[in-house]
Amino acid sequence: MRIGIASDHGGFRLKSELVPVLRERAGVSVEDLGTTSDASTDYPDYAHRLAAAILSGELDRGILVCGTGVGMSIAANRHAGIRCVVCSDTYTARLSRQHNDTNVLAIGERVVGKGLAVEIVTAWLDEAADMDPRHARRREKIEPTEPR
Ligand code: RB5
């Protein structure tokens, strides 16, 4: 699995802590898409960069870190085909994979500590999407089409 990770300044420290954890994980390659310091940046730039890399097929899944995870998740979810969950607990992380097949996880550095963040990331990476037709149908209905 090819995983991308990106943050703004508000998530830079937690991203720096998560990268080595991800790199130790078997079967994954990790691409760090920035930012590279705690200098002030704009979170949408990083969310859009990561979303584009997933939609182009360059990456399979992504992790976004900002202060709360909220701005990153809003920006990522503007892209059709991106299903981003902002998450501060492992239950939501697991269920977002099973039911929603989320392909991006957003975390807030100011919300969760490193230990919980690692558990959330691990739960999210370990869980598979539930391919039951009812979940697949609902996921298909997420994508924008004609007004219903
Ligand atoms: C930056 O101050 C902060 O607004 C950003 O990291 C994020 O929390 C936005 O949702």
Backbone and ligand atoms as CSV (ligand in chain L), in Angstrom:
chain,resi,resn,atom,element,x,y,z
A,1,MET,N,N,0.841,-1.189,0.000
A,1,MET,CA,C,0.000,0.000,0.000
A,1,MET,C,C,0.886,1.254,0.000
A,2,ARG,N,N,0.570,2.172,-0.882
A,2,ARG,CA,C,1.320,3.444,-0.964
A,2,ARG,C,C,0.536,4.508,-0.201
A,3,ILE,N,N,1.146,4.990,0.862
A,3,ILE,CA,C,0.462,5.946,1.733
A,3,ILE,C,C,1.153,7.303,1.628
A,4,GLY,N,N,0.343,8.337,1.453
A,4,GLY,CA,C,0.865,9.699,1.505
A,4,GLY,C,C,0.491,10.329,2.833
A,5,ILE,N,N,1.336,11.211,3.307
A,5,ILE,CA,C,1.022,11.945,4.541
A,5,ILE,C,C,1.414,13.402,4.329
A,6,ALA,N,N,0.570,14.302,4.801
A,6,ALA,CA,C,0.853,15.735,4.646
A,6,ALA,C,C,0.255,16.474,5.827
A,7,SER,N,N,0.807,17.645,6.090
A,7,SER,CA,C,0.292,18.486,7.182
A,7,SER,C,C,0.509,19.947,6.830
A,8,ASP,N,N,-0.144,20.802,7.593
A,8,ASP,CA,C,0.248,22.210,7.623
A,8,ASP,C,C,1.137,22.391,8.859
A,9,HIS,N,N,1.418,23.653,9.220
A,9,HIS,CA,C,2.258,23.905,10.400
A,9,HIS,C,C,1.603,23.386,11.675
A,10,GLY,N,N,0.267,23.445,11.722
A,10,GLY,CA,C,-0.449,23.007,12.926
A,10,GLY,C,C,-0.376,21.516,13.157
A,11,GLY,N,N,-0.015,20.765,12.121
A,11,GLY,CA,C,0.097,19.308,12.257
A,11,GLY,C,C,1.496,18.794,12.025
A,12,PHE,N,N,2.437,19.741,11.874
A,12,PHE,CA,C,3.798,19.328,11.480
A,12,PHE,C,C,4.459,18.396,12.503
A,13,ARG,N,N,4.310,18.732,13.796
A,13,ARG,CA,C,4.982,17.902,14.813
A,13,ARG,C,C,4.412,16.485,14.819
A,14,LEU,N,N,3.087,16.365,14.807
A,14,LEU,CA,C,2.493,15.024,14.819
A,14,LEU,C,C,2.830,14.263,13.536
A,15,LYS,N,N,2.813,14.960,12.397
A,15,LYS,CA,C,3.216,14.280,11.155
A,15,LYS,C,C,4.635,13.732,11.286
A,16,SER,N,N,5.531,14.536,11.841
A,16,SER,CA,C,6.929,14.102,11.991
A,16,SER,C,C,7.029,12.869,12.887
A,17,GLU,N,N,6.091,12.743,13.833
A,17,GLU,CA,C,6.094,11.567,14.706
A,17,GLU,C,C,5.463,10.353,14.025
A,18,LEU,N,N,4.510,10.611,13.134
A,18,LEU,CA,C,3.812,9.489,12.487
A,18,LEU,C,C,4.618,8.884,11.339
A,19,VAL,N,N,5.416,9.694,10.648
A,19,VAL,CA,C,6.156,9.177,9.487
A,19,VAL,C,C,7.013,7.964,9.850
A,20,PRO,N,N,7.855,8.035,10.906
A,20,PRO,CA,C,8.660,6.845,11.225
A,20,PRO,C,C,7.823,5.638,11.648
A,21,VAL,N,N,6.702,5.897,12.295
A,21,VAL,CA,C,5.813,4.789,12.684
A,21,VAL,C,C,5.280,4.104,11.424
A,22,LEU,N,N,4.874,4.909,10.460
A,22,LEU,CA,C,4.366,4.343,9.203
A,22,LEU,C,C,5.468,3.592,8.464
A,23,ARG,N,N,6.674,4.142,8.491
A,23,ARG,CA,C,7.782,3.514,7.739
A,23,ARG,C,C,8.166,2.170,8.327
A,24,GLU,N,N,7.871,1.954,9.616
A,24,GLU,CA,C,8.167,0.657,10.255
A,24,GLU,C,C,7.129,-0.394,9.905
A,25,ARG,N,N,6.009,0.035,9.368
A,25,ARG,CA,C,4.912,-0.879,9.093
A,25,ARG,C,C,5.221,-1.701,7.847
A,26,ALA,N,N,5.029,-3.017,7.955
A,26,ALA,CA,C,5.318,-3.900,6.823
A,26,ALA,C,C,4.322,-3.661,5.698
A,27,GLY,N,N,4.811,-3.736,4.489
A,27,GLY,CA,C,3.915,-3.706,3.333
A,27,GLY,C,C,3.438,-2.331,2.919
A,28,VAL,N,N,4.033,-1.286,3.484
A,28,VAL,CA,C,3.624,0.052,3.052
A,28,VAL,C,C,4.842,0.860,2.606
A,29,SER,N,N,4.610,1.722,1.621
A,29,SER,CA,C,5.605,2.742,1.303
A,29,SER,C,C,4.975,4.074,1.689
A,30,VAL,N,N,5.811,4.985,2.135
A,30,VAL,CA,C,5.309,6.240,2.687
A,30,VAL,C,C,5.880,7.408,1.914
A,31,GLU,N,N,5.003,8.284,1.457
A,31,GLU,CA,C,5.472,9.508,0.794
A,31,GLU,C,C,5.047,10.712,1.623
A,32,ASP,N,N,6.037,11.492,2.046
A,32,ASP,CA,C,5.783,12.693,2.842
A,32,ASP,C,C,5.637,13.873,1.882
A,33,LEU,N,N,4.425,14.428,1.831
A,33,LEU,CA,C,4.133,15.513,0.890
A,33,LEU,C,C,4.255,16.903,1.530
A,34,GLY,N,N,4.915,16.987,2.674
A,34,GLY,CA,C,5.110,18.283,3.341
A,34,GLY,C,C,4.012,18.526,4.370
A,35,THR,N,N,4.106,19.612,5.006
A,35,THR,CA,C,5.056,20.675,4.999
A,35,THR,C,C,6.369,20.221,5.669
A,36,THR,N,N,7.390,21.027,5.558
A,36,THR,CA,C,8.702,20.595,6.017
A,36,THR,C,C,9.203,21.341,7.253
A,37,SER,N,N,8.370,22.216,7.814
A,37,SER,CA,C,8.764,22.929,9.032
A,37,SER,C,C,7.498,23.429,9.710
A,38,ASP,N,N,7.670,24.085,10.859
A,38,ASP,CA,C,6.488,24.619,11.542
A,38,ASP,C,C,6.187,26.071,11.121
A,39,ALA,N,N,6.786,26.510,10.010
A,39,ALA,CA,C,6.455,27.837,9.475
A,39,ALA,C,C,5.022,27.830,8.949
A,40,SER,N,N,4.347,28.964,9.114
A,40,SER,CA,C,2.929,29.048,8.773
A,40,SER,C,C,2.671,28.721,7.297
A,41,THR,N,N,1.670,27.875,7.080
A,41,THR,CA,C,1.288,27.453,5.722
A,41,THR,C,C,-0.233,27.421,5.647
A,42,ASP,N,N,-0.760,27.111,4.460
A,42,ASP,CA,C,-2.208,27.039,4.267
A,42,ASP,C,C,-2.613,25.579,4.077
A,43,TYR,N,N,-3.430,25.073,5.008
A,43,TYR,CA,C,-3.767,23.633,4.980
A,43,TYR,C,C,-4.412,23.161,3.670
A,44,PRO,N,N,-5.226,23.995,2.960
A,44,PRO,CA,C,-5.831,23.443,1.737
A,44,PRO,C,C,-4.789,23.030,0.700
A,45,ASP,N,N,-3.653,23.731,0.656
A,45,ASP,CA,C,-2.628,23.382,-0.343
A,45,ASP,C,C,-2.194,21.935,-0.175
A,46,TYR,N,N,-2.061,21.496,1.052
A,46,TYR,CA,C,-1.581,20.131,1.322
A,46,TYR,C,C,-2.696,19.108,1.140
A,47,ALA,N,N,-3.904,19.470,1.528
A,47,ALA,CA,C,-5.032,18.556,1.324
A,47,ALA,C,C,-5.253,18.308,-0.165
A,48,HIS,N,N,-5.186,19.381,-0.971
A,48,HIS,CA,C,-5.405,19.231,-2.418
A,48,HIS,C,C,-4.262,18.430,-3.060
A,49,ARG,N,N,-3.057,18.646,-2.606
A,49,ARG,CA,C,-1.899,17.909,-3.144
A,49,ARG,C,C,-2.064,16.406,-2.889
A,50,LEU,N,N,-2.448,16.069,-1.675
A,50,LEU,CA,C,-2.606,14.652,-1.329
A,50,LEU,C,C,-3.786,14.039,-2.088
A,51,ALA,N,N,-4.887,14.775,-2.158
A,51,ALA,CA,C,-6.061,14.259,-2.875
A,51,ALA,C,C,-5.722,13.995,-4.342
A,52,ALA,N,N,-5.002,14.915,-4.947
A,52,ALA,CA,C,-4.643,14.761,-6.360
A,52,ALA,C,C,-3.772,13.525,-6.566
A,53,ALA,N,N,-2.861,13.273,-5.631
A,53,ALA,CA,C,-1.974,12.104,-5.762
A,53,ALA,C,C,-2.766,10.800,-5.640
A,54,ILE,N,N,-3.796,10.787,-4.832
A,54,ILE,CA,C,-4.643,9.584,-4.728
A,54,ILE,C,C,-5.474,9.428,-5.994
A,55,LEU,N,N,-6.077,10.507,-6.435
A,55,LEU,CA,C,-6.963,10.423,-7.605
A,55,LEU,C,C,-6.198,10.095,-8.888
A,56,SER,N,N,-4.914,10.449,-8.939
A,56,SER,CA,C,-4.106,10.111,-10.124
A,56,SER,C,C,-3.606,8.669,-10.077
A,57,GLY,N,N,-3.785,8.005,-8.931
A,57,GLY,CA,C,-3.338,6.620,-8.801
A,57,GLY,C,C,-1.920,6.479,-8.278
A,58,GLU,N,N,-1.293,7.621,-7.992
A,58,GLU,CA,C,0.086,7.610,-7.484
A,58,GLU,C,C,0.149,7.046,-6.063
A,59,LEU,N,N,-0.908,7.312,-5.291
A,59,LEU,CA,C,-1.006,6.827,-3.907
A,59,LEU,C,C,-2.315,6.072,-3.735
A,60,ASP,N,N,-2.318,5.151,-2.763
A,60,ASP,CA,C,-3.552,4.403,-2.476
A,60,ASP,C,C,-4.398,5.104,-1.418
A,61,ARG,N,N,-3.741,5.567,-0.371
A,61,ARG,CA,C,-4.466,6.210,0.731
A,61,ARG,C,C,-3.622,7.335,1.305
A,62,GLY,N,N,-4.252,8.186,2.125
A,62,GLY,CA,C,-3.507,9.319,2.664
A,62,GLY,C,C,-3.915,9.699,4.069
A,63,ILE,N,N,-2.996,10.361,4.731
A,63,ILE,CA,C,-3.219,10.864,6.089
A,63,ILE,C,C,-2.894,12.355,6.084
A,64,LEU,N,N,-3.812,13.148,6.635
A,64,LEU,CA,C,-3.645,14.602,6.697
A,64,LEU,C,C,-3.665,15.026,8.153
A,65,VAL,N,N,-2.753,15.905,8.532
A,65,VAL,CA,C,-2.703,16.388,9.907
A,65,VAL,C,C,-2.702,17.912,9.887
A,66,CYS,N,N,-3.625,18.511,10.619
A,66,CYS,CA,C,-3.583,19.960,10.863
A,66,CYS,C,C,-3.895,20.167,12.335
A,67,GLY,N,N,-4.269,21.383,12.726
A,67,GLY,CA,C,-4.511,21.609,14.151
A,67,GLY,C,C,-5.651,20.758,14.672
A,68,THR,N,N,-6.758,20.759,13.929
A,68,THR,CA,C,-7.947,20.003,14.353
A,68,THR,C,C,-8.283,18.832,13.446
A,69,GLY,N,N,-7.745,18.806,12.248
A,69,GLY,CA,C,-8.140,17.837,11.229
A,69,GLY,C,C,-9.329,18.316,10.409
A,70,VAL,N,N,-9.982,19.379,10.870
A,70,VAL,CA,C,-11.240,19.806,10.235
A,70,VAL,C,C,-10.995,20.461,8.876
A,71,GLY,N,N,-10.118,21.455,8.835
A,71,GLY,CA,C,-9.876,22.148,7.569
A,71,GLY,C,C,-9.359,21.198,6.504
A,72,MET,N,N,-8.445,20.332,6.875
A,72,MET,CA,C,-7.901,19.349,5.935
A,72,MET,C,C,-9.005,18.450,5.395
A,73,SER,N,N,-9.892,17.996,6.290
A,73,SER,CA,C,-10.931,17.058,5.845
A,73,SER,C,C,-11.928,17.759,4.924
A,74,ILE,N,N,-12.268,19.004,5.227
A,74,ILE,CA,C,-13.208,19.731,4.362
A,74,ILE,C,C,-12.602,19.889,2.964
A,75,ALA,N,N,-11.338,20.308,2.917
A,75,ALA,CA,C,-10.684,20.521,1.614
A,75,ALA,C,C,-10.562,19.209,0.837
A,76,ALA,N,N,-10.162,18.138,1.505
A,76,ALA,CA,C,-9.987,16.852,0.814
A,76,ALA,C,C,-11.319,16.355,0.261
A,77,ASN,N,N,-12.386,16.543,1.042
A,77,ASN,CA,C,-13.689,16.027,0.613
A,77,ASN,C,C,-14.322,16.837,-0.519
A,78,ARG,N,N,-13.695,17.926,-0.923
A,78,ARG,CA,C,-14.170,18.649,-2.102
A,78,ARG,C,C,-13.898,17.882,-3.388
A,79,HIS,N,N,-13.017,16.878,-3.308
A,79,HIS,CA,C,-12.645,16.106,-4.496
A,79,HIS,C,C,-13.541,14.885,-4.621
A,80,ALA,N,N,-14.230,14.755,-5.764
A,80,ALA,CA,C,-15.007,13.544,-6.014
A,80,ALA,C,C,-14.053,12.349,-5.976
A,81,GLY,N,N,-14.445,11.315,-5.269
A,81,GLY,CA,C,-13.596,10.131,-5.169
A,81,GLY,C,C,-12.760,10.107,-3.907
A,82,ILE,N,N,-12.687,11.219,-3.212
A,82,ILE,CA,C,-12.012,11.253,-1.909
A,82,ILE,C,C,-13.077,11.134,-0.828
A,83,ARG,N,N,-12.859,10.180,0.062
A,83,ARG,CA,C,-13.736,10.009,1.223
A,83,ARG,C,C,-12.843,10.136,2.459
A,84,CYS,N,N,-12.879,11.326,3.033
A,84,CYS,CA,C,-11.971,11.648,4.147
A,84,CYS,C,C,-12.749,11.690,5.448
A,85,VAL,N,N,-12.226,11.021,6.469
A,85,VAL,CA,C,-12.813,11.067,7.806
A,85,VAL,C,C,-11.883,11.847,8.729
A,86,VAL,N,N,-12.450,12.785,9.470
A,86,VAL,CA,C,-11.675,13.428,10.541
A,86,VAL,C,C,-11.985,12.653,11.806
A,87,CYS,N,N,-10.950,12.250,12.487
A,87,CYS,CA,C,-11.103,11.193,13.458
A,87,CYS,C,C,-10.283,11.436,14.721
A,88,SER,N,N,-10.931,11.242,15.891
A,88,SER,CA,C,-10.176,11.326,17.147
A,88,SER,C,C,-10.458,10.117,18.037
A,89,ASP,N,N,-10.968,9.025,17.432
A,89,ASP,CA,C,-11.171,7.784,18.189
A,89,ASP,C,C,-11.020,6.595,17.240
A,90,THR,N,N,-10.687,5.446,17.810
A,90,THR,CA,C,-10.403,4.281,16.973
A,90,THR,C,C,-11.684,3.653,16.409
A,91,TYR,N,N,-12.799,3.781,17.144
A,91,TYR,CA,C,-14.057,3.196,16.661
A,91,TYR,C,C,-14.473,3.850,15.334
A,92,THR,N,N,-14.436,5.181,15.296
A,92,THR,CA,C,-14.787,5.887,14.059
A,92,THR,C,C,-13.805,5.533,12.945
A,93,ALA,N,N,-12.533,5.412,13.298
A,93,ALA,CA,C,-11.525,5.057,12.285
A,93,ALA,C,C,-11.874,3.706,11.640
A,94,ARG,N,N,-12.201,2.714,12.466
A,94,ARG,CA,C,-12.527,1.376,11.945
A,94,ARG,C,C,-13.807,1.383,11.122
A,95,LEU,N,N,-14.844,1.994,11.681
A,95,LEU,CA,C,-16.136,1.997,10.980
A,95,LEU,C,C,-16.086,2.816,9.693
A,96,SER,N,N,-15.247,3.846,9.681
A,96,SER,CA,C,-15.146,4.643,8.451
A,96,SER,C,C,-14.525,3.824,7.327
A,97,ARG,N,N,-13.703,2.870,7.679
A,97,ARG,CA,C,-13.154,1.970,6.660
A,97,ARG,C,C,-14.217,0.939,6.251
A,98,GLN,N,N,-14.835,0.321,7.227
A,98,GLN,CA,C,-15.809,-0.740,6.915
A,98,GLN,C,C,-16.974,-0.207,6.098
A,99,HIS,N,N,-17.609,0.826,6.564
A,99,HIS,CA,C,-18.857,1.284,5.943
A,99,HIS,C,C,-18.625,2.285,4.818
A,100,ASN,N,N,-17.641,3.159,5.000
A,100,ASN,CA,C,-17.473,4.282,4.056
A,100,ASN,C,C,-16.271,4.124,3.144
A,101,ASP,N,N,-15.452,3.102,3.369
A,101,ASP,CA,C,-14.236,2.897,2.572
A,101,ASP,C,C,-13.437,4.194,2.465
A,102,THR,N,N,-13.217,4.841,3.605
A,102,THR,CA,C,-12.474,6.104,3.575
A,102,THR,C,C,-11.070,5.869,3.027
A,103,ASN,N,N,-10.653,6.787,2.174
A,103,ASN,CA,C,-9.297,6.671,1.617
A,103,ASN,C,C,-8.359,7.765,2.152
A,104,VAL,N,N,-8.899,8.647,2.971
A,104,VAL,CA,C,-8.058,9.652,3.633
A,104,VAL,C,C,-8.494,9.768,5.099
A,105,LEU,N,N,-7.508,9.854,5.953
A,105,LEU,CA,C,-7.727,10.032,7.396
A,105,LEU,C,C,-7.160,11.390,7.788
A,106,ALA,N,N,-7.970,12.211,8.448
A,106,ALA,CA,C,-7.491,13.502,8.950
A,106,ALA,C,C,-7.461,13.469,10.472
A,107,ILE,N,N,-6.375,13.974,11.031
A,107,ILE,CA,C,-6.193,13.966,12.484
A,107,ILE,C,C,-5.779,15.367,12.932
A,108,GLY,N,N,-6.211,15.745,14.133
A,108,GLY,CA,C,-5.847,17.037,14.692
A,108,GLY,C,C,-4.752,16.913,15.740
A,109,GLU,N,N,-3.634,17.572,15.468
A,109,GLU,CA,C,-2.519,17.534,16.423
A,109,GLU,C,C,-2.893,18.169,17.761
A,110,ARG,N,N,-3.802,19.164,17.696
A,110,ARG,CA,C,-4.197,19.840,18.942
A,110,ARG,C,C,-5.311,19.089,19.652
A,111,VAL,N,N,-5.742,17.973,19.076
A,111,VAL,CA,C,-6.873,17.216,19.625
A,111,VAL,C,C,-6.414,15.901,20.244
A,112,VAL,N,N,-5.535,15.195,19.561
A,112,VAL,CA,C,-5.084,13.888,20.064
A,112,VAL,C,C,-3.567,13.893,20.254
A,113,GLY,N,N,-3.116,13.150,21.231
A,113,GLY,CA,C,-1.684,12.980,21.458
A,113,GLY,C,C,-1.119,11.921,20.529
A,114,LYS,N,N,0.195,11.760,20.579
A,114,LYS,CA,C,0.852,10.826,19.669
A,114,LYS,C,C,0.343,9.387,19.857
A,115,GLY,N,N,0.215,8.972,21.119
A,115,GLY,CA,C,-0.184,7.580,21.384
A,115,GLY,C,C,-1.524,7.250,20.758
A,116,LEU,N,N,-2.507,8.108,20.986
A,116,LEU,CA,C,-3.831,7.860,20.404
A,116,LEU,C,C,-3.785,7.983,18.884
A,117,ALA,N,N,-3.017,8.925,18.393
A,117,ALA,CA,C,-2.914,9.093,16.939
A,117,ALA,C,C,-2.370,7.817,16.290
A,118,VAL,N,N,-1.372,7.201,16.908
A,118,VAL,CA,C,-0.811,5.960,16.358
A,118,VAL,C,C,-1.877,4.859,16.378
A,119,GLU,N,N,-2.657,4.789,17.452
A,119,GLU,CA,C,-3.725,3.771,17.512
A,119,GLU,C,C,-4.785,4.020,16.449
A,120,ILE,N,N,-5.126,5.277,16.232
A,120,ILE,CA,C,-6.130,5.612,15.207
A,120,ILE,C,C,-5.603,5.221,13.821
A,121,VAL,N,N,-4.370,5.598,13.534
A,121,VAL,CA,C,-3.778,5.284,12.229
A,121,VAL,C,C,-3.710,3.772,12.031
A,122,THR,N,N,-3.290,3.057,13.067
A,122,THR,CA,C,-3.171,1.598,12.962
A,122,THR,C,C,-4.534,0.960,12.722
A,123,ALA,N,N,-5.539,1.392,13.485
A,123,ALA,CA,C,-6.891,0.841,13.304
A,123,ALA,C,C,-7.395,1.119,11.898
A,124,TRP,N,N,-7.139,2.318,11.424
A,124,TRP,CA,C,-7.625,2.731,10.095
A,124,TRP,C,C,-6.922,1.948,8.980
A,125,LEU,N,N,-5.613,1.726,9.140
A,125,LEU,CA,C,-4.883,0.984,8.102
A,125,LEU,C,C,-5.216,-0.505,8.124
A,126,ASP,N,N,-5.510,-1.040,9.318
A,126,ASP,CA,C,-5.767,-2.475,9.443
A,126,ASP,C,C,-7.131,-2.883,8.903
A,127,GLU,N,N,-8.077,-1.959,8.900
A,127,GLU,CA,C,-9.470,-2.332,8.606
A,127,GLU,C,C,-9.736,-2.325,7.102
A,128,ALA,N,N,-10.479,-3.320,6.648
A,128,ALA,CA,C,-10.864,-3.389,5.231
A,128,ALA,C,C,-12.254,-2.796,5.033
A,129,ALA,N,N,-12.549,-2.422,3.806
A,129,ALA,CA,C,-13.904,-1.958,3.473
A,129,ALA,C,C,-14.842,-3.163,3.442
A,130,ASP,N,N,-16.033,-2.988,3.978
A,130,ASP,CA,C,-17.071,-4.026,3.928
A,130,ASP,C,C,-17.711,-3.951,2.540
A,131,MET,N,N,-17.593,-5.039,1.771
A,131,MET,CA,C,-18.074,-5.024,0.392
A,131,MET,C,C,-19.525,-5.484,0.275
A,132,ASP,N,N,-20.221,-5.617,1.391
A,132,ASP,CA,C,-21.649,-5.941,1.344
A,132,ASP,C,C,-22.352,-4.947,0.403
A,133,PRO,N,N,-23.287,-5.454,-0.444
A,133,PRO,CA,C,-23.920,-4.567,-1.434
A,133,PRO,C,C,-24.584,-3.331,-0.838
A,134,ARG,N,N,-25.120,-3.440,0.389
A,134,ARG,CA,C,-25.784,-2.248,0.935
A,134,ARG,C,C,-24.783,-1.125,1.210
A,135,HIS,N,N,-23.588,-1.504,1.651
A,135,HIS,CA,C,-22.565,-0.474,1.884
A,135,HIS,C,C,-22.029,0.063,0.556
A,136,ALA,N,N,-21.829,-0.845,-0.398
A,136,ALA,CA,C,-21.329,-0.413,-1.712
A,136,ALA,C,C,-22.330,0.545,-2.359
A,137,ARG,N,N,-23.631,0.231,-2.258
A,137,ARG,CA,C,-24.666,1.100,-2.839
A,137,ARG,C,C,-24.628,2.490,-2.200
A,138,ARG,N,N,-24.516,2.509,-0.889
A,138,ARG,CA,C,-24.504,3.807,-0.195
A,138,ARG,C,C,-23.260,4.614,-0.561
A,139,ARG,N,N,-22.136,3.932,-0.691
A,139,ARG,CA,C,-20.905,4.649,-1.075
A,139,ARG,C,C,-21.043,5.240,-2.470
A,140,GLU,N,N,-21.658,4.470,-3.374
A,140,GLU,CA,C,-21.855,5.000,-4.731
A,140,GLU,C,C,-22.732,6.240,-4.710
A,141,LYS,N,N,-23.703,6.263,-3.820
A,141,LYS,CA,C,-24.618,7.413,-3.748
A,141,LYS,C,C,-23.950,8.672,-3.196
A,142,ILE,N,N,-22.776,8.517,-2.604
A,142,ILE,CA,C,-22.063,9.705,-2.078
A,142,ILE,C,C,-21.617,10.612,-3.220
A,143,GLU,N,N,-21.206,10.009,-4.333
A,143,GLU,CA,C,-20.605,10.806,-5.399
A,143,GLU,C,C,-21.637,11.713,-6.048
A,144,PRO,N,N,-21.270,12.963,-6.340
A,144,PRO,CA,C,-22.244,13.891,-6.914
A,144,PRO,C,C,-22.698,13.462,-8.301
A,145,THR,N,N,-24.023,13.440,-8.486
A,145,THR,CA,C,-24.613,13.123,-9.800
A,145,THR,C,C,-25.760,14.108,-10.012
A,146,GLU,N,N,-26.816,13.660,-10.654
A,146,GLU,CA,C,-28.021,14.488,-10.798
A,146,GLU,C,C,-28.632,14.706,-9.418
A,147,PRO,N,N,-29.333,15.827,-9.215
A,147,PRO,CA,C,-30.044,15.992,-7.946
A,147,PRO,C,C,-31.040,14.860,-7.747
A,148,ARG,N,N,-31.154,14.332,-6.542
A,148,ARG,CA,C,-32.084,13.217,-6.285
A,148,ARG,C,C,-33.356,13.750,-5.645
L,1,RB5,C1,C,-3.972,26.599,11.670
L,1,RB5,O1,O,-3.918,27.570,12.654
L,1,RB5,C2,C,-5.255,25.787,11.815
L,1,RB5,O2,O,-6.356,26.597,11.479
L,1,RB5,C3,C,-5.212,24.553,10.960
L,1,RB5,O3,O,-4.131,23.781,11.323
L,1,RB5,C4,C,-6.421,23.650,11.042
L,1,RB5,O4,O,-6.709,23.318,12.364
L,1,RB5,C5,C,-7.604,24.086,10.294
L,1,RB5,O5,O,-8.656,23.429,10.310
